Amino acid sequence: MYCVYFLKSQLNNDLYIGSCEDLQKRLRRHNNGLVRSTKVYRPWKLVGHEEYNSRGEAVRRERFLKTGQQKELLKRKFESE
């Protein structure tokens, strides 16, 4: 099972969107500073995820959600998390 996940930085409240196959492993990598794009904004909190049957579906959804308007909607949705 693949998923698209939503992380919120507890340092600056930034929202990160990603996709992976093993969500817990990926979250550990983010919080251990092993992901270049997120290591300076640690720690990260998982605020949501969506599951998909294929990697292709998850990647398409991730790309769609990273578009400007969609990301702004998600930021508002997870604002109080």
C-alpha positions in Angstrom: 0.0 0.0 0.0 1.3 3.5 -0.9 0.3 6.7 0.7 0.4 10.5 0.4 1.2 12.0 3.7 1.0 15.5 5.3 3.6 16.6 7.8 3.5 19.9 9.8 6.7 21.4 11.1 6.6 22.0 14.8 9.3 24.6 14.3 7.7 26.9 11.8 4.2 25.4 11.0 5.3 24.7 7.4 3.4 21.9 5.6 5.2 19.1 3.7 3.5 16.7 1.3 5.1 13.5 0.3 4.4 10.0 -0.9 5.9 6.6 0.2 5.3 2.9 0.8 6.2 2.7 4.5 4.8 5.7 6.3 6.3 5.1 9.7 9.8 4.5 8.3 9.5 7.7 6.2 8.4 9.8 9.2 11.4 8.5 11.2 13.7 9.6 8.3 12.1 13.1 8.3 12.5 13.5 12.1 16.0 12.0 12.1 17.2 14.6 9.6 17.8 12.2 6.8 15.7 14.0 4.3 17.5 17.0 2.9 14.5 19.2 2.2 13.0 18.8 5.6 15.9 18.4 8.1 16.2 22.1 9.1 12.5 22.3 10.0 12.4 19.3 12.5 10.5 18.0 14.3 7.6 17.0 12.1 4.2 15.9 13.1 2.0 13.6 10.9 -1.3 15.5 10.4 -2.9 13.2 7.8 -2.5 10.7 5.1 -4.3 9.0 2.2 -3.8 5.4 1.0 -3.5 4.2 -2.6 -3.1 0.8 -4.3 -0.3 1.8 -6.6 2.8 4.1 -6.5 1.6 5.8 -9.6 -1.7 6.8 -8.0 0.1 8.2 -5.0 2.6 10.2 -7.0 -0.1 11.7 -9.2 -2.1 12.7 -6.1 1.1 14.1 -4.4 1.9 16.3 -7.5 -1.7 17.5 -7.7 -1.7 18.5 -4.0 1.6 20.4 -4.4 0.1 22.8 -6.8 -0.3 26.3 -5.3 -4.0 26.5 -4.7 -4.3 22.9 -3.4 -1.4 23.3 -1.0 -3.0 26.5 0.3 -6.3 24.7 1.0 -4.4 22.0 2.8 -2.5 24.5 4.9 -5.8 26.0 6.0 -7.2 22.5 6.7 -4.3 21.6 9.0 -3.8 25.0 10.5 -5.0 24.1 13.9 -3.3 20.7 14.1 
